[in-house]
C-alpha cells in the first residue's frame, strides 16, 4: 500500500525524492522554510534543474504532491529530513543547524518514523537528531539513516535503480525504514547501525574524489615532462585487469566539494588521503587559470584587455545541469580579473544573470568564437562536444584554445594556427 510521507527540505535531494515518490504512488508533503521556494513549487515552478522533476510536479501537484511551509496535521508514515548541511570551506566545519531545526519541528508533531536523508558526519543522526526526538517523544523513537546517492541528471532513475542503504536505531526502526522505501527502490540494503549508513554515503563520494584526484595528479606530473596525460592513462588502462585510472578533470558539485570535509569532521585523527585529495582537486581550477593566462601572454604578448571566452559555467556538462556549486569558474575569475582579462561567458544551462553574477559577460556561441582572443572550455556539455571547430575557427580571431576535457578536434584547432592545450597538456607543435 502506498505511503504518506513528509519530506522536509526542498533542495535538490528533497525535490528529486518528492518527484520520485509521487511517481511511485506515494502521497508526499514537501516542506521548505523558504517562502519563495514554497510559493514557486506550489505553482509548479521548479527551482532546480533535473530531468523529469517538472513533469512529475505537473502530473501530481495538488493530488499526491503538496507543498507548504509546515508539515500537515494528519499522520505520516515517515518524516524524511533532507535539509542542507553546508560546510564552511575556509575551516572545514559542518553547519548542522538546519538538521537540528528540522528534527525539532518533526518532534513537535505526533510520533512517526524519522528518516535522515541529509549527508552528515558519522554519528550525527544519533547525536543531533535522536536527542530532539527523545526529548519530546520519550521511548520508542523510530529513527533510520537512508542516504541519497544519486547523480545529477539521472536522479529519478537512480532513486529506483540504485540499492537503498538503510541503517536503523534498532530492528524495529530498520524494518519500518525498509518498508517505507520498498515501494521506491528495487533493492534494499540493510546495515547494522545509523553510523554505518552515514559512512556509506561519505565513502562513496570520498572514493570518487580520490579517484579523480589521482587522475589530476598524473596530469600535473605529465605536464612537467611535456607528456600527454590522456595517452598515459589510455595506455595504462588497455586490457589491464585492475581498476581503470580516471581522466583528469574538475571535481565540483554539491556533494564532492563538501562530503570529504564531513568525513574529516567525523574523525579524531586527520585522515591520510581524504583531505589531500580534496586539496588537489580544489587547486586544479586555479592551476588551469594560471596556465591559460600564461598561454595568452606568450601568444599575444599581453593579458591586459585580452578577451577570453569561457564555455561551460555549471560545475559539469554531462549529465547536463545548471548547478553552480563547486564550479571551477569561481576560483578562476579572481585570477582572470587580476590579469586584466575581459571574460565572455556561455553555457547552455546557466542563465545570463548567473554568468554576470560570477563576473562574465554573457554572449552567444557565435560571438564567443568571433570576438575573443582566447577560449577556455570548462565543461563537456553535449553542445560543446558536437562543435564543428574547423568552420568556426576559419572566421575567428582565436589564438589560444584550452580544452579542459579534450573533447574538441585537436588537429582542426592546430591547423587553424590556434594553440591547443588541456589539463596537463599542450600540443607538441604549440609548446610555449
Buried (B, 14 or more C-beta within 10 A) or exposed (E): EEBBBBBBBBBBBBBBBBBBBBBBEBBBBBBBBEEEBBEBBBEEEBBBBBBBBBEBBEEBBEEBBBBBEBBBEEEBBBBBBBBBBBBEEEEBEBEBEBBBBBBBBBBEBEBBBBBBBBBBBBBBBBBBBBEBBBEBBEEEBBBBBBBBBBBBBBBBBBBBEBEBBBBBBBEEBBBBBBBBBEEBBEEBBBBEBBBBBBBBBBEBBBEBBBBBBBBBBBBBEBBEEEBBBBEBBEEEBEEEEEEEBBBBBBBBBBBBBBBBBBBBBBEEEEBEBBBBBBEBBBBBBBBBBEBBBBBBBEBBEEBEEBBBBBBBBBBBBBBBBBBBBBBBBBBBBEBBEEBEBBBBBBBBBBEBEBBEEBBBBBBEBEBBBBBBBBBBBBBBBEBBEEBEBEEBBEEBBBBBBBBBBBBBBBEBBBEBEBBBBBBBBBBEEBEE
